[in-house]
Amino acid sequence: MSKVTMQDIADALGVSRVTVWKVFHNHAGVSETLRENVMNKAKEMGYIKNGFEPDGTEEEKTISLIVSRPDSSTFWTNIIHRMAQELSLHNVNLLYTYMPTNYSEGFTLPPILTGGTVQGAIILNVYDARLIELINQLDLPKVFLDTVPQISNRELHGDLVLLEGYTTLYQITGSVIDRGLTNLGFIGDIHYAKTNLDRYEGFRQCMADHHLKIDESVCLTHSIGIFSYYRELNDFLDSIPTLPEGFICANDHLAHYLQRYFSEHPDRIPNGILVTGYDGSREYSNIDGLITTANVKTSLLGKRLSMQILYRMEHPDAPYELTYINPQIIYKDSIL
């Protein structure tokens, strides 16, 4: 007979595992009646034997957070912070495992990932195909947040969580067209992430459905160096003789660079220009609350990733899952 766990007790009572955990750790937030029910059920199921009450600790687990540049944006740090909080409630440690930005010849994964030290992995902000291929080969329960366009979800040996982009950008683009603006450009490296590609496809389809031709000369979709965004964006905008009526951006990071450029070149937009984003990031004060964007609730996303890896670790043989998170669109004037 298998060992009784906190999850077994929780299931028997119809409560969460966190509630059972709180009881055995004497945490607040549990009524005396429920606390008594948990203790009685634990004794009944053999979790507490011969008058001995365990301290509530089960075997401690460690999950690797495989991440590149986690401090590059508060978007990522907010997600990570909530993941660490949530996993700690389940007696799971979150261990940083840093990845380089790009694969280099001879690179191998660190021993922490291959030596049996960790029991699962969450992959975050890793956008190099070779690195993802190496990570994909790990014999560990895995949850990916996003992937690169070259690797489909069917090729991943783990669950994939994606921020929905196709329909979201379709609707954002449609809202701009409904305002009478038809000459629109798109800014975003569609080779970098599947989510970027999805957003571009939503933009492209919306334009097509409105019988509007996309002017490729006002679209920046090629690979952009992560350390040279502003310079490359400046060069691109400088190369456009006549700017379009607006730009649909793949994220707020790009939108804030556009605002910065236009604030330095006001003569180029005497009547203003429309700019939209995606992420709902509060860290870019020059566009915060001013542009239409898709609000990603990073704290809840961190919790969702935590719950997914716990499920995957408990059910390693379950079919892999593809999950889309729908952000709320926040409509604003967006004219810079």
C-alpha positions, -999 to 999 in steps of 0.1 A, spaced: 0 0 0 14 34 -10 23 60 16 -5 84 26 2 120 16 -12 154 24 -29 153 -11 -47 121 -1 -61 137 30 -71 168 11 -89 147 -15 -107 127 11 -120 159 27 -126 179 -5 -102 207 5 -69 219 -10 -35 205 -1 -25 239 10 -52 238 37 -39 204 50 -4 218 49 -14 248 70 -30 225 96 2 205 101 23 237 102 0 255 126 -6 283 101 -35 308 105 -64 308 81 -80 275 90 -111 272 113 -109 250 144 -136 227 130 -117 222 97 -84 218 116 -100 191 137 -114 173 107 -80 173 90 -64 158 121 -91 132 125 -89 122 88 -51 120 90 -53 96 119 -81 76 102 -59 72 70 -28 63 89 -9 95 83 -7 100 121 2 67 138 6 56 175 0 90 188 28 104 168 20 136 148 44 143 120 56 179 117 38 181 84 68 178 62 68 155 33 98 148 11 112 181 0 113 186 -37 133 210 -59 122 225 -92 147 241 -115 138 275 -130 156 274 -163 158 310 -172 178 335 -193 181 371 -182 155 369 -154 162 405 -143 158 420 -178 122 431 -170 98 433 -140 75 412 -162 97 382 -156 106 389 -120 69 393 -110 62 359 -125 92 343 -108 84 358 -74 48 344 -74 61 310 -85 85 309 -56 57 319 -32 33 293 -45 57 264 -47 69 270 -11 34 262 1 38 228 -14 73 222 2 90 227 -32 121 248 -36 127 269 -67 163 267 -79 176 292 -105 195 276 -134 208 303 -157 210 298 -194 230 320 -218 211 341 -243 224 322 -272 238 287 -277 276 285 -283 294 255 -297 303 230 -270 278 242 -245 263 215 -222 236 217 -196 249 221 -160 251 189 -139 223 203 -116 199 194 -144 213 160 -153 224 146 -119 190 139 -103 191 169 -80 159 184 -93 125 167 -98 111 191 -124 117 222 -145 100 254 -156 115 270 -186 112 308 -188 125 335 -212 147 310 -231 144 318 -268 173 299 -285 163 268 -305 194 249 -297 191 256 -260 155 245 -260 164 214 -279 189 205 -252 165 212 -224 138 193 -242 159 161 -240 160 162 -201 142 133 -185 123 156 -162 87 168 -159 88 201 -177 66 232 -183 76 257 -209 63 293 -210 64 301 -247 88 285 -272 105 295 -305 86 293 -338 110 266 -351 98 241 -324 62 232 -322 43 222 -291 40 187 -306 78 184 -304 81 195 -268 85 168 -241 65 189 -216 35 212 -212 34 245 -230 18 276 -217 12 305 -241 -1 340 -238 -28 341 -265 -18 365 -292 -36 358 -325 -71 368 -315 -59 395 -291 -39 413 -318 -67 407 -343 -90 426 -320 -66 453 -311 -59 459 -348 -96 458 -356 -102 485 -330 -76 507 -347 -91 501 -381 -125 510 -368 -112 544 -359 -105 550 -396 -67 543 -396 -58 519 -424 -21 524 -430 -5 504 -402 29 489 -395 39 461 -372 69 460 -349 81 427 -335 107 400 -341 85 372 -354 114 347 -354 122 353 -317 91 337 -300 60 318 -310 39 344 -292 54 372 -313 46 352 -345 10 346 -333 6 383 -327 18 391 -361 -5 365 -377 -34 381 -359 -24 415 -372 -20 402 -407 -53 383 -408 -72 413 -395 -57 435 -422 -66 409 -448 -102 406 -435 -106 443 -439 -92 442 -474 -62 463 -464 -28 456 -479 2 455 -456 31 478 -465 61 456 -456 84 487 -457 68 499 -425 69 466 -407 99 455 -387 96 417 -383 131 404 -388 155 393 -361 164 421 -337 194 419 -314 182 418 -278 210 443 -268 205 466 -298 168 472 -299 168 509 -297 196 514 -322 180 490 -347 145 506 -342 160 540 -347 177 530 -379 144 514 -391 123 544 -384 149 568 -399 147 547 -431 109 553 -436 103 584 -457 67 587 -447 55 571 -415 23 551 -414 -7 563 -393 1 538 -366 22 509 -353 9 477 -338 37 465 -315 43 429 -303 49 441 -267 51 472 -245 89 470 -245 89 479 -282 61 505 -278 81 524 -252 110 525 -275 88 539 -302 75 566 -278 111 575 -269 120 578 -306 91 601 -314 97 622 -283 132 628 -297 118 634 -333 86 653 -328 89 669 -362 82 634 -377 47 633 -362 32 668 -363 -3 653 -359 7 625 -336 9 588 -343 -10 558 -329 9 530 -311 -4 499 -293 14 473 -272 10 440 -254 18 429 -218 3 457 -198 37 464 -182 38 492 -156 75 496 -158 75 519 -189 63 552 -174 63 569 -208 34 547 -221 18 534 -189 -19 540 -191 -16 558 -225 -18 530 -251 -40 501 -259 -24 469 -246 -31 434 -235 -29 432 -197 -10 401 -186 -16 394 -149 20 382 -141 12 371 -106 -15 348 -116 6 335 -145 33 326 -120 8 307 -99 -5 290 -130 29 278 -140 35 265 -105 3 245 -105 11 231 -139 45 218 -129 31 202 -97 5 185 -118 31 173 -143 53 159 -115 24 141 -100 12 128 -134 43 124 -155 26 100 -180 -4 122 -186 -7 136 -222 12 169 -226 -10 200 -225 -11 232 -245 -26 260 -225 -35 295 -237 -39 324 -213 -62 351 -226 -51 386 -214 -76 414 -210 -74 441 -237 -72 476 -222 -83 501 -248 -68 536 -247 -64 566 -270 -29 554 -280 -20 586 -298 15 597 -291 
